[in-house]
Amino acid sequence: MGARLCVEDLRVALDPGRVARSHFTLEPGARCALAGPSGSGKTTLLRAIAQLTPAASGRVLLDDAAPEALGYPAFRRRVVYVGQRPALAAGTVEANLAAPFSYRTASNAFDRDAARRHLEALRLPTDVLARTARELSVGEQQRVAFVRALLVAPDVFLLDEPTSALDPDAEAALEGLLDADRDARGSSAVIVTHQTAQAERLGAARVEVGA
Amino acid sequence: MSQTIALGWIDLVVATSLVLVAGAISVALRLGLEKRLAVASIRTIVQLGLLGYVLRWVFGHDTPWPVLAWIAVMIGTAGRAAVARASRRYGRIHLDAFVTLALTALATTFTVTSVIIGVDPWHKAQYVIPLLGMVLGNSLTGISLALDHLLESLDAKRELIEAHLALGASRWEAARDPLAEAVRRGMIPIINSMSVVGLVSLPGMMTGQILAGEDPVDAVKYQLVVMFMLAASTALGCIVVALLAYRRLFDAAHRLRADRISAASS
């Protein structure tokens, strides 16, 4: 159940010749919150862990295996990054949620009932599956993007301000889903959040982003 | 081909007066176009004049080298023009456009001249150069549209493409839709012109052949070959250039390298 994520002395280059650095190990079921002032490179580091941005040095291991050994798409299937701004394609919410199950790395099938359960738990209207994704509000899209990641059932979630557009009610619901997934499957999470309270609620260890 | 009426130099001077009509309208309505019109007219005279003499010289030499040299000039110019029309760039985009045109335009042109028309010798400039010119003209339009659209959509849809990658899509799975859309965009003009050909426009080559006294049905046969040749070369060109750009903009770690795309400086 779950997998251990090691981030070993990972450094990324930021805009004006600055560098952000991070070093931590995340056991199955654990959480950590990347902390640091705005512009310190938290998002860039999170993207580098997901292998979406080239790192300057250091490495990332999942159960002692490097992404290049696992295959980058297969690694990302198990370490899913959810960006701060929800990125949904043209088409219905259902089509968006089902899309990852058409990739070659998919090992499970799209579970429509689970999708509906998660969406309802996040206080979205019952007909949302058939709605056009891009007509939803940003807060609604953010929840759909989270459910899309949840359905993929990764070992590690990389969440960049996952509740920035949500009201406290929906925020608590999302944290509840994350907890339930950890209890059921042992998933872990790396979170970028500006709220100390959220990090505490999720039991996330604070990881300072250094230079 | 016997009914051709050759034009004398006096006829050309008279034709020049037709451009003066356009110039006079520009002056009368203060369009401010007379200077650009004059420059464009002089360029037309000089470029076509040079072309006439270069081609006469090339036609007069029955060896492959002058033909090949002229082909290289044509492909190089077409490659630059294809990139110049795109509003975004990446490193080596000129090389990719050049390689694309060289591969696809030469393959289709020589298929037509050597296999269908049966030109002998294979490098006979009278056939090879006009046909290659038409192929390049159409291919470069298609290629520049495809490139322009591809770079624009990779830039604009970056977050969506990365969302696919982040959920375990391979670079090919993430790029497939933008690539297909770019090829589609590149092929629209040639498909449009194939559907109205003969009804709205008489193609330039056919017009020329008829003016030169050719039987219209024979001219149509040539035109059919040409249209299909243009469709094939444009389709191949768009696909090849899209794949080459894909290789540069998605790296081995299945990442979209949007940082390699830049706006055209001009």
Interface residues (C-beta under 8 A of the other chain):
Chain A: A50 Q51 L52 T53 P54 P67 E68 Y72 P73 A74 R76 R77 V80 Y81 V82 G83 R85 A87 L88 A89 A99 P100 S102 Y103 R104 T105 A106 A145 R148 A149 V152
Chain B: E159 L160 E162 A163 H164 L165 A166 L167 G168 A169 S170 E173 A253 H254 R255 L256
